[in-house]
Amino acid sequence: MMEKAFPMLLVLYFVMWIFVFCFGLIYKRRLRMLYPDLGASLYPGLLRKSVATDFKSVRFVLRGEYQSLDNPNFVTFCNRYRALLGTWFIVFGVTFVAMIVVFAIHTVK
């Protein structure tokens, strides 16, 4: 059964990745436009980018630190982005486990 479900999980994973990527681009653009100082601290640019700044920006969304901002439309968008990001992490985990199970089944045969 896992062998039949794995391709669907993989397609779902890539579709979700595209949505998360597009939402992320829109989020970064809106953040930089509405709150330039906060956007510069979370996303300093390509040359000053590091793993620490990546984790800082993800932590900002997942912890809901955007709730204190004064723009209700942006907060609503961030809530949706947070839900999508959480769902994507779950789909990624399930797909990863399914991939390990499928490969384990094929190596045993």
N, C-alpha and C positions, 0 to 999 in steps of 0.2 A: 504494500500500500504506500509506503514511504517513497518508493521509486516513482510512482505515478504522481504523487503530490509535489515532489521536489521541483519539477519544471514550472509548475504554477507558482510555487513559493519564490522561485528565482525571478520569474516575470513580475510578480508582485513587488519583490525587493527593488528591482530596477525602476519600475514605475514610481514607487514611493521615493526612491533616490532622486528622480527627476523633480518631483514635487518639492522635496526638501531643498534641493539645490535652488530652484526658482524662488521659493519662499525666502531662502537665505539671502539671495541677491536683492530681492525687494526690501527685506528687512534692513539690510546694511545701507541701502540707498536712502530709505526713509529715515533711518537713525541719523545718518550723516546730514541729511537735509534739515531735519527738525531739531536735532541736538548735536551741533558740530563738535562741541568739546567732548561730550560723552562718546560720540562716534570715533573721534581721533584717539581716545584712550583705549577703546575696545578693539579698534581696527586701525593700527598705526600705518599701514601701508605694506607693500611687498618687501621693501628693503629692511624694514624693522620688524618684520613678522617673526614670531617664534612660537614654540609649542605652548609656552606660558600664556601668550596673548590669545591663542586659540581656545585654551581651556577657560580663560577669563571671560571670553565672549559667550561660550556655551553655558558656563556657570551663570552668567547674567540672565540668560533666557530661562534656563531650567529652574533656577531658584525663584524666579518671578520678581527680580529686582526692578524690573521695568514698571511695576505696579505703582510706584511713587511718581511717575511722570504725569504731566498735566494734560496730555492729549488723549482723550478717551478712544478715538479711532485707532491711534497707534497702539494703545494698550490692548484693545480688542484684537488687532492684527497679531500682536505678540502672543496673546493667549492661544490663538489658532496655530501659530507657528510652534509654540511650546507643545501643544497637543500632537501636532504632526510629527515633531521631532521625537517625542516620547513613543509614539506609535512606530516610527521608523526604527528606533532602537530595539523595540520588541520584535518587529519583523526581521531585523538583522539577526537577532539572537536565535530566533526559531529557524531561519534559513541556514545559519552557521551550524547549528546542531543537526539539522536535517542533512546538510552536506557531509558532515562527519559520519552520520549513520549510514548514508547511502554508500560512501566510499568504504566503510568498514564491511558492509554486506558484500560488496563486489570483491573485496580482497580475500574474504573468507571462502567464497565459492570456488 
